[in-house]
Amino acid sequence: MKKILILFIILFSCKNEDIKPRIGIAGIWIEASTFSPISSTEKNFNIKYSSEIFSNYSFFDNSYLDKANWYPSMTARALPGGIVTKSAYESMVLQIMQITKQTLPLDGLILDLHGAMNVEGMDDPEGDFIKRMRSLVGEKTVISTTMDLHGNVSYDLIKNTDLITCYRKAPHEDAMDTKQRSFDNLISRLKNGKGKPKYKAWSDIPILLPGEKTSTRVEPGKSLYGKIDDLVEKNGVIDIGIWTGYAWGDKPRNRAAVVVTGDHKKNVVEVAEILADYFWSIRNDFDFVAPTTNLENSIEKAILYLNTRKNKKPFIISDMGDNPTAGGSGDVTWTLNKILNSKLNKVNGPEIIYASIPGPDLIKNALNTKIGDEVSGYVGAVHDDRFSPPILLNGILKSVRLRDINADAEVVIKVNNINVIVTNRRKPYHYISDFENLDLKPKTSDIIIVKIGYLVPELYDIRGDWVMALTPGGVDQDLLRLDYKEIVRPIFPLDTDFNNPDLSAKLIPKSN
């Protein structure tokens, strides 16, 4: 099979090979919490080969096909989770290298990474991966790396890449714009003959904040990232990346950083230091993007809202500690148990949606039950039972949906007034269609409780009001409750009483 794919790649890209640059595409993408008890294996990754990789990029049309001879090898992308097994990592890296080897020589290489992958027994997986890819493709190949701003950058990563960029918005509404910029930067540098930037300036900043405190919708994140475009234009630099770091990775590289690339030494250094100094100066201004409290108070706020609201819009509670889009197991039952045993649970009470909890046992029973009949089964705490045991859920089967790409099977179990979404595998619920596909009405429900951090745009737009609950789990937002052992200390906000750090930008040598 691999030989066929490789042959296709070569045939696909042979036209006008003497004129167009030869560009490869590869990547491994995952956020992996070192505080989550689950493991991420190769089967958790959606792996694409050859030309199917183009479907990762909505901007990639015929005009892009004409810009280069493309040699996509393999990309692997997974829902955030726990630490990646070493065997899975090695398997994916070796596959990418074996396929890429057949496409050499390459003028350029796109590496599509997140930056928050954690692997068993490794401190810096992305750094290791890019070192191995650099060794494979050689010194002359220009590598352009695209990342998530919630990733991390290390010396090895910066040393072995040439062009590097990351998202500038959280939530990540600009994810595809960022990937396109990575492509465009590479194509431009290859076609104008300038190739690798002459300089890369890196400033690492001893700050580590959860994404829910660094939203670019509000200050100070809005102003921090808002400086980028103006600094690029005025200083003639190629690109600027600002990383807030991944808060649920306990490794030395986990911290904020600024990287600037360009051809003018003075400019890249000055810009990196301007942004690093500004980031440090506003560190105390970062706060959660919504009111944040414990679950009990969140419930009281929801009840108060229902008693005083003027329109039929839902009150949304973010169950943050077990957010599967940050690396949580998704099966912590602590919040659901509290909700089922609270004053919210009552016959003819407010319409409530809880999204979601994995429950293979209940799913099995539900698939043998008629809609409208009673069903029961255990849900949750298969992977993470540290805070609450599995729940025996009894209720009425309201809907069934099969073959979801993440959940596999989904059902809605109504317990009095609470619609509990139960899945075969963990799934984040971000979009209106996620609910409507299950015959639920999120826009007119009274309360929605969802395992998420900050709200993605669709949920944000339908909210009447919103609170983020500091709940337990593998991505606990209260960082002071986490048992860090390997990050470099001191670091804000875990440490607050230390001297101002040296934020001087380091010039990183060209890749070789």
C-alpha positions in Angstrom: 0.0 0.0 0.0 2.8 2.4 1.0 4.6 1.8 -2.3 1.5 2.7 -4.3 1.1 5.9 -2.3 4.7 6.8 -2.9 4.3 6.2 -6.6 1.2 8.4 -6.7 3.1 11.2 -5.0 5.9 11.0 -7.5 3.6 10.9 -10.5 1.4 13.6 -9.1 4.2 16.1 -8.8 6.4 15.4 -11.8 4.9 18.1 -14.1 7.1 21.2 -14.6 9.4 19.8 -11.9 12.3 21.9 -13.3 10.6 25.1 -12.7 8.4 24.8 -9.6 9.8 24.3 -6.1 9.5 20.8 -4.7 7.6 21.0 -1.4 6.7 18.3 1.1 4.0 18.3 3.8 4.0 16.3 7.0 3.0 16.6 10.6 1.9 15.2 13.9 -0.7 17.2 15.9 -2.0 16.7 19.4 -2.3 18.4 22.8 -1.4 15.8 25.4 -1.8 16.5 29.1 0.8 15.0 31.4 -1.8 15.2 34.2 -4.4 13.1 32.4 -4.5 9.3 33.2 -5.4 8.3 29.7 -2.9 7.3 27.0 -3.0 8.3 23.4 -2.2 5.5 20.9 -1.8 5.4 17.2 -5.5 4.4 16.8 -6.5 7.8 18.3 -4.9 9.7 15.4 -6.6 10.4 12.1 -3.9 9.6 9.6 -3.8 10.8 6.1 -1.4 10.0 3.3 -0.5 11.6 0.0 -3.0 13.8 -1.8 -5.7 13.3 0.8 -3.6 15.6 3.0 -4.7 18.5 0.9 -8.1 18.2 2.4 -6.6 19.4 5.7 -6.3 22.9 4.2 -9.5 24.7 3.0 -7.5 27.3 1.1 -5.7 24.6 -0.9 -7.2 24.9 -4.4 -6.0 24.7 -8.0 -4.1 27.9 -7.6 -2.0 26.3 -4.9 -1.5 23.2 -6.9 0.1 25.3 -9.6 2.5 27.1 -7.2 4.7 24.1 -6.5 5.3 20.4 -7.1 3.8 19.0 -4.0 4.9 15.9 -2.1 2.6 15.4 0.9 3.7 12.3 2.9 1.7 11.8 6.0 -0.1 13.8 8.7 -1.5 12.5 11.9 -4.0 14.5 14.0 -5.7 13.5 17.2 -8.3 14.9 19.6 -6.4 16.3 22.7 -5.7 13.6 25.3 -3.2 12.0 27.5 0.5 11.2 26.9 1.3 9.6 23.6 2.8 6.1 23.9 6.4 5.9 22.8 5.5 3.1 20.3 2.8 5.2 18.7 5.2 8.2 18.4 8.0 6.1 16.9 5.6 4.4 14.5 4.2 7.6 13.1 7.6 9.3 12.9 9.1 6.4 11.0 6.2 6.2 8.6 6.6 9.9 7.8 10.4 9.6 7.3 10.1 6.5 5.1 7.6 8.1 2.8 9.4 11.5 2.8 12.7 9.8 1.9 11.2 8.6 -1.4 10.4 12.2 -2.4 13.9 13.7 -1.8 15.3 16.1 -2.7 12.9 18.8 -1.4 13.3 22.5 -1.7 10.8 23.1 1.1 8.9 21.2 3.8 5.7 22.2 5.6 5.6 20.8 9.1 2.1 21.0 10.6 2.4 20.7 14.4 0.6 21.7 17.5 3.5 22.1 19.9 1.9 20.5 23.0 2.6 16.8 22.2 3.9 14.8 25.2 5.4 11.4 24.7 6.4 8.7 27.2 10.0 9.2 28.3 10.5 12.4 26.2 11.0 16.0 27.2 10.6 17.6 23.7 8.8 15.4 21.1 8.3 18.1 18.5 12.0 19.0 18.9 13.0 15.4 18.4 10.7 15.0 15.4 12.0 18.1 13.6 15.7 17.2 14.3 15.0 13.8 12.6 13.3 15.4 9.7 16.1 17.9 9.3 18.6 15.1 9.3 16.6 13.4 6.6 15.9 16.3 4.2 19.3 18.0 4.6 20.6 21.4 5.3 19.4 23.1 2.1 15.7 22.4 2.5 13.7 25.3 3.9 11.3 24.1 6.7 8.2 26.1 7.5 6.4 25.2 10.7 2.9 26.1 11.7 1.7 25.8 15.3 -1.0 26.5 17.8 -0.3 29.4 20.2 -1.0 27.0 23.1 2.0 25.0 22.0 5.6 25.3 23.2 8.9 26.1 21.5 12.3 24.7 22.4 15.8 25.4 21.2 15.8 22.3 19.0 12.5 23.2 17.4 13.6 26.7 16.5 17.1 25.7 15.5 15.9 23.1 13.0 13.0 25.2 11.4 13.5 28.2 9.2 10.1 29.8 9.1 7.8 29.5 12.1 4.4 30.9 12.9 1.4 30.3 15.2 -2.2 31.3 15.6 -2.9 34.8 16.7 -6.5 34.3 18.0 -7.9 32.3 20.8 -10.5 30.8 20.2 -8.6 29.8 17.1 -10.7 31.5 14.4 -7.5 32.1 12.4 -6.2 28.5 12.4 -6.6 28.1 8.6 -5.3 31.7 8.0 -2.1 30.7 10.0 -1.5 27.5 8.0 -2.0 29.4 4.8 0.5 32.0 6.0 3.0 29.2 6.6 2.5 27.9 3.1 2.7 31.4 1.6 5.9 32.4 3.5 7.6 29.2 2.3 6.5 29.6 -1.4 7.5 33.3 -1.4 11.0 32.6 0.0 11.6 29.8 -2.4 10.4 31.7 -5.5 12.2 35.0 -4.8 15.4 33.1 -4.1 15.9 34.4 -0.6 15.4 31.0 1.0 16.1 30.8 4.7 15.7 34.0 6.8 19.1 35.3 7.9 18.0 35.6 11.5 15.7 34.0 14.1 15.3 35.8 17.5 13.8 33.9 20.4 12.8 35.1 23.9 11.5 32.6 26.4 9.3 34.1 29.1 8.7 32.5 32.5 4.9 32.6 32.3 2.6 29.6 32.0 -1.1 30.4 31.7 -4.1 28.3 30.8 -5.8 29.1 27.5 -8.9 30.3 29.3 -6.9 33.2 30.7 -5.3 34.2 27.4 -8.3 34.8 25.1 -7.6 37.3 22.4 -11.2 38.5 22.6 -10.5 40.5 25.7 -7.6 42.4 27.2 -4.7 42.0 27.7 -4.4 39.2 25.2 -6.3 41.3 22.6 -3.6 44.1 22.7 -0.7 41.7 22.9 -1.6 39.8 19.8 -2.9 43.0 18.2 0.6 44.4 18.1 1.8 41.8 15.6 0.6 43.1 12.3 1.9 46.6 12.9 5.3 45.3 14.1 5.6 43.1 11.0 4.8 46.0 8.7 7.0 48.6 10.3 10.0 46.4 10.8 10.0 44.4 7.7 10.2 41.1 9.5 8.8 37.9 7.9 6.7 36.6 10.8 6.1 36.9 14.5 4.9 34.1 16.8 3.7 34.5 20.4 3.2 31.3 22.3 1.4 31.3 25.7 2.6 27.7 26.3 0.6 24.6 27.3 -0.2 24.7 30.9 -0.9 21.0 31.4 2.5 19.8 30.3 5.0 19.3 33.0 8.2 19.7 31.0 11.1 22.2 30.9 9.9 23.7 27.5 6.4 24.5 28.9 6.4 28.3 29.1 5.6 31.4 27.0 7.8 32.5 24.1 8.3 35.0 21.3 10.0 34.1 18.0 10.7 36.6 15.2 12.2 35.8 11.8 13.6 38.1 9.2 16.7 39.3 7.3 17.6 42.3 9.5 19.4 41.4 12.7 18.6 44.6 14.6 14.9 44.5 13.7 14.2 40.8 14.7 16.0 41.3 18.0 14.2 44.5 18.9 10.8 43.2 18.0 11.2 40.0 20.0 12.3 42.0 23.0 9.5 44.6 22.7 6.9 41.8 22.7 8.6 39.8 25.5 8.9 42.9 27.7 5.2 43.8 27.1 4.1 40.2 27.8 5.9 40.3 31.1 4.6 43.7 32.0 0.9 42.6 31.6 1.2 39.2 33.3 -0.9 40.2 36.3 -3.7 41.4 34.0 -4.6 38.1 32.6 -7.7 36.6 34.0 -10.4 34.1 33.0 -12.5 35.3 30.1 -15.7 34.8 32.0 -16.8 34.8 35.7 -15.1 31.8 37.3 -16.2 30.0 40.5 -16.9 26.6 41.9 -19.6 24.3 40.7 -22.0 25.0 43.5 -21.9 28.8 42.9 -22.2 28.1 39.2 -25.5 26.3 39.8 -26.8 29.1 42.0 -25.9 31.7 39.3 -27.8 29.6 36.7 -30.9 29.5 38.9 -30.7 33.2 39.5 -30.4 33.8 35.8 -33.5 31.7 35.0 -35.5 33.7 37.6 -34.6 37.0 36.1 -33.8 36.6 32.4 -35.7 38.6 29.8 -35.2 36.3 26.8 -35.1 32.6 26.1 -31.4 32.1 25.9 -29.4 29.4 27.7 -27.2 29.9 30.7 -24.0 28.0 29.9 -21.7 26.4 32.5 -18.2 25.4 31.3 -17.1 22.1 33.1 -13.5 23.1 32.6 -11.4 20.5 34.5 -12.2 17.6 32.2 -12.2 19.5 28.9 -11.4 16.9 26.1 -10.2 19.7 23.8 -7.4 20.5 26.2 -6.5 16.9 27.0 -9.0 15.8 29.6 -10.2 12.2 29.6 -13.7 13.4 29.1 -15.1 10.8 31.4 -14.8 12.4 34.9 -18.2 12.0 36.5 -17.7 14.5 39.3 -19.8 17.3 37.7 -22.5 15.1 36.4 -22.9 13.4 39.8 -23.2 16.9 41.4 -25.8 18.0 38.8 -27.9 14.9 39.2 -28.0 15.3 43.0 -28.7 19.1 42.9 -31.8 21.1 43.0 -31.6 21.4 39.2 -32.8 17.8 38.8 -36.5 17.8 39.2 -39.6 16.7 37.3 -40.9 19.6 35.1 -37.8 21.6 36.0 -35.8 23.8 33.6 -34.6 22.2 30.3 -31.0 21.1 30.9 -28.4 19.6 28.5 -25.3 17.9 29.8 -22.6 17.3 27.2 -21.2 14.8 27.6 -20.1 11.6 29.3 -18.7 8.4 27.7 -20.6 5.3 28.7 -20.0 2.2 26.5 -22.0 0.1 28.9 -25.1 2.3 28.6 -24.6 2.7 24.9 -24.7 -1.1 24.5 -28.0 -1.2 26.3 -29.5 1.8 24.5 -28.9 0.3 21.1 -31.2 -2.5 22.1 -33.9 -0.2 23.4 -36.7 1.6 21.6 -36.9 5.4 21.6 -39.1 6.5 24.5 -38.4 3.4 26.7 -36.4 3.4 29.9 -32.8 2.4 29.8 -30.0 2.1 32.3 -26.2 1.5 32.4 -23.0 2.7 33.8 -21.3 5.9 32.5 -18.0 7.5 33.0 -14.9 6.9 35.2 -13.5 4.2 33.0 -10.2 6.1 32.6 -10.3 8.8 35.3 -12.0 7.7 38.6 -9.9 9.9 40.8 -12.7 12.2 41.7 -15.9 10.3 41.4 -16.9 6.7 40.5 -19.0 5.5 37.5 -22.6 6.5 37.6 -25.5 4.1 37.1 -27.7 6.3 34.9 -31.4 5.6 34.6 -33.6 7.5 32.2 -35.7 7.6 29.0 -34.0 7.1 25.7 -34.7 10.2 23.6 -32.5 9.9 20.6 -29.7 7.8 19.0 -27.0 8.8 16.5 -24.4 6.4 15.0 -21.1 6.7 13.2 -19.9 10.0 14.6 -16.2 10.5 13.8 -15.4 11.2 17.4 -18.1 9.7 19.6 -18.8 6.7 17.4 -22.3 6.3 18.9 -24.3 9.0 20.8 -27.5 8.8 22.7 -29.6 11.2 24.8 -30.9 9.9 28.1 -33.5 12.1 29.8 -33.4 12.0 33.6 -36.4 14.1 34.7 -35.5 17.4 33.1 -31.8 16.7 32.3 -30.8 15.6 28.8 -27.5 13.7 29.3 -25.6 13.1 26.1 -23.8 9.7 26.4 -21.1 8.7 23.9 -19.2 5.5 23.1 -16.0 7.5 22.9 -15.3 11.0 24.3 -16.4 13.9 22.2 -16.3 17.7 22.6 -19.6 19.5 21.9 -18.7 22.8 20.2 -21.3 23.4 17.5 -25.0 23.9 17.3 -25.2 20.9 14.9 -23.6 18.7 17.6 -26.8 19.1 19.6 -29.4 19.5 16.8 -28.2 16.2 15.3 -29.5 14.6 18.5 -32.8 16.4 18.3 -31.8 18.8 21.1 -32.5 22.6 21.0 -29.5 24.3 22.5 -30.6 27.8 21.5 -33.8 27.6 23.5 -32.7 25.3 26.3 -32.5 26.8 29.8 -29.1 25.5 30.9 -26.3 23.9 29.0 -23.4 22.3 30.9 -20.5 21.4 28.6 -17.0 20.0 29.0 -15.1 22.9 27.5 -13.1 25.9 28.6 -13.8 29.2 26.9 -16.7 29.0 24.5 -16.2 28.6 20.8 -18.0 31.2 18.7 -21.2 29.3 18.1 -21.9 28.6 21.7 -20.6 32.1 22.7 -23.1 33.7 20.3 -26.2 31.8 21.7 -25.4 32.3 25.4 -27.7 34.4 27.6 -25.0 34.3 30.3 -22.0 32.2 31.1 -19.8 31.0 33.9 -16.7 28.8 34.0 -16.7 26.2 36.8 -13.4 25.2 38.4 -14.0 21.5 38.3 -11.4 18.7 38.9 -9.8 16.7 36.1 -6.7 16.2 33.9 -6.8 19.8 32.7 -7.7 21.5 36.0 -7.7 25.3 35.4 -6.5 26.0 39.0 -2.9 25.4 38.2 -1.9 25.7 41.9 -3.7 22.3 42.4 -1.5 20.5 39.9 1.7 18.7 41.0 4.3 20.1 38.7 7.7 18.5 39.1 9.7 19.2 35.8 8.9 22.7 34.7 11.6 25.3 35.1 11.0 27.4 38.2 10.4 30.2 39.1 7.5 30.7 36.7 4.4 32.9 36.9 1.8 32.4 38.3 3.0 29.4 40.3 5.7 31.7 41.6 5.1 35.4 42.1 7.9 36.7 44.3 11.0 36.6 42.0 13.2 39.2 40.2 12.4 40.3 36.7 13.8 37.8 34.3 16.3 38.4 31.5 14.1 38.7 28.4 17.0 39.4 26.0 16.4 37.8 22.7 18.7 35.0 21.7 19.8 34.7 18.0 19.3 31.1 17.0 21.7 29.8 14.3 20.4 28.8 10.9 19.2 25.3 10.6 21.7 22.7 9.3 
